[in-house]
Amino acid sequence: MKFKVLIPKKEILSKIKKVAKELNREYKNKEIVLVMIMKSSIRFVSDLIPHLKDPLIVEYIGCTSFKKNSLDRKKLVISNLKNLNLKDKHVLLVDDIFDSGVTLSAVADQIIKKNPASLKTLVLLYKKSKKETAFLPDKFLFEVEDNFVLGYGLDYKENYRGLKHIYTAEKK
């Protein structure tokens, strides 16, 4: 594969600081429970949390919607959500990319069933692609074309998460 830098890390960090300031204003004097969707959002969240004011609790869930070694969709499986106490909490749900909308929409629906005081969603990338749901994230850092992206936590078959920037990938 051939990689091309789409969004440099410096630009990502600049946007993270900006959104953190917004979130700190919105959640002033409130405890946030930040729920990250693993694994791809870990890099985003690890750069975001130093800019968020306490009190802040960080939790995680896992979501799988692809068959291993395939891009064909299968049923969405959400793990660890049942273990989270979110009743009357201010929840910030964070994901790496909003593509079809299926994952974030399904997770948000399940979190709402846990009766949080509030729920907001934040994604790193909003992909210009056909959506399979009317649900939209509350905030996103970057809008990108409908291309395959990786790096900065985003993967291809569990590889390339450690790349410094966000890249587009093309076959040679």
HUPE-V75139 format. One record per residue. SS is DSSP state (H for helix, E for strand, - for the rest). PSI is psi in whole degrees, 0 to 359 (999 if undefined). D_FIRST is the distance of its C-alpha to the first C-alpha in Angstrom with 2 decimals. Layout:
ss->{SS | SS}
psi->{PSI | PSI}
d_first->{D_FIRST | D_FIRST}
This chain:
ss->{- | E | E | E | E | E | E | - | H | H | H | H | H | H | H | H | H | H | H | H | H | H | H | H | H | H | - | - | - | - | - | E | E | E | E | E | E | E | - | - | - | H | H | H | H | H | H | H | H | H | H | - | - | - | - | E | E | E | E | E | E | E | E | E | E | E | - | - | - | - | - | - | E | E | E | E | E | E | E | - | H | H | H | - | - | - | - | - | - | E | E | E | E | E | E | E | E | E | - | - | - | H | H | H | H | H | H | H | H | H | H | H | - | - | - | - | - | E | E | E | E | E | E | E | E | E | E | - | - | - | - | - | - | - | - | - | - | - | E | E | E | E | E | E | - | - | - | - | E | E | E | - | - | E | - | E | - | - | E | - | - | - | - | - | - | E | E | E | E | E | - | -}
psi->{151 | 128 | 142 | 129 | 124 | 310 | 115 | 152 | 322 | 318 | 322 | 311 | 324 | 315 | 325 | 315 | 320 | 312 | 327 | 320 | 317 | 313 | 320 | 323 | 314 | 327 | 22 | 131 | 23 | 144 | 132 | 136 | 105 | 118 | 113 | 142 | 115 | 157 | 335 | 338 | 358 | 320 | 316 | 310 | 321 | 332 | 338 | 316 | 330 | 343 | 356 | 141 | 148 | 156 | 138 | 126 | 134 | 125 | 170 | 154 | 163 | 144 | 134 | 128 | 8 | 146 | 145 | 137 | 32 | 155 | 5 | 136 | 148 | 185 | 138 | 128 | 124 | 125 | 150 | 353 | 323 | 339 | 352 | 132 | 104 | 2 | 128 | 21 | 155 | 108 | 132 | 110 | 123 | 132 | 167 | 315 | 140 | 104 | 272 | 335 | 352 | 311 | 306 | 320 | 314 | 317 | 316 | 318 | 318 | 324 | 320 | 324 | 344 | 7 | 55 | 159 | 323 | 160 | 124 | 154 | 145 | 130 | 150 | 310 | 134 | 112 | 133 | 85 | 170 | 127 | 144 | 11 | 158 | 348 | 138 | 147 | 152 | 322 | 149 | 155 | 319 | 142 | 129 | 157 | 167 | 67 | 161 | 130 | 152 | 173 | 167 | 44 | 334 | 142 | 169 | 110 | 47 | 4 | 164 | 9 | 329 | 359 | 142 | 321 | 177 | 131 | 157 | 153 | 137 | 147 | 140 | 999}
d_first->{0.00 | 3.77 | 6.48 | 9.96 | 13.08 | 14.89 | 17.80 | 18.84 | 20.62 | 23.91 | 23.92 | 23.19 | 26.07 | 28.35 | 27.97 | 28.50 | 31.76 | 32.88 | 32.38 | 34.03 | 37.07 | 37.32 | 37.11 | 39.70 | 42.05 | 41.55 | 42.07 | 44.82 | 47.19 | 45.19 | 43.29 | 39.68 | 37.97 | 34.28 | 32.48 | 28.74 | 26.50 | 24.56 | 22.04 | 19.79 | 22.76 | 23.90 | 22.36 | 23.81 | 27.12 | 27.42 | 27.26 | 29.58 | 32.40 | 33.79 | 34.62 | 36.41 | 40.09 | 41.74 | 42.77 | 39.27 | 38.31 | 34.68 | 33.93 | 30.90 | 30.12 | 27.33 | 25.96 | 24.05 | 23.47 | 20.70 | 21.15 | 19.23 | 16.10 | 16.68 | 16.46 | 20.11 | 22.58 | 25.44 | 28.38 | 27.86 | 29.15 | 30.40 | 31.47 | 33.89 | 35.24 | 38.59 | 39.16 | 39.08 | 42.37 | 41.65 | 45.12 | 46.46 | 43.46 | 41.44 | 37.92 | 34.76 | 31.87 | 28.48 | 25.04 | 21.54 | 20.88 | 23.22 | 21.50 | 23.93 | 26.53 | 27.40 | 26.70 | 28.42 | 31.24 | 31.94 | 31.97 | 34.18 | 36.52 | 36.90 | 37.54 | 40.19 | 41.98 | 42.43 | 44.58 | 43.03 | 45.03 | 42.04 | 38.37 | 35.82 | 32.08 | 29.48 | 25.75 | 23.20 | 21.35 | 23.07 | 20.77 | 22.32 | 22.15 | 24.88 | 26.82 | 28.48 | 31.15 | 33.53 | 32.85 | 31.33 | 30.55 | 33.28 | 30.99 | 27.40 | 25.97 | 23.44 | 23.05 | 19.57 | 18.52 | 17.40 | 13.62 | 11.32 | 11.78 | 11.39 | 13.08 | 16.85 | 17.56 | 15.23 | 13.10 | 10.70 | 12.96 | 14.92 | 12.32 | 11.41 | 14.88 | 16.06 | 13.96 | 16.74 | 15.84 | 14.50 | 11.20 | 9.80 | 6.24 | 5.54 | 4.53 | 5.48}
